[in-house]
């Protein structure tokens, strides 16, 4: 799990660009308990955010499909730990 969450955290920390569009869609979670990621880090996970993948070195740009996948994974991981993060893209 940490191998999957770490690149997400690094992308959010190293994000070099973010759309200034006020309609930008971001990953929102009601709770980050049990996710090994903070709400501050989650707030940087938005469509159009770019960062470097620490494993491959390539630049990645987050898409809505990627964020929807992350939301589903975070919700599943939360369910396994007995929490309900209620993650979604808005």
Helices and strands as residue ranges (DSSP letters): H 2-13, E 27-28, H 39-42, E 50-52, E 59-61, H 64-80, E 88-89
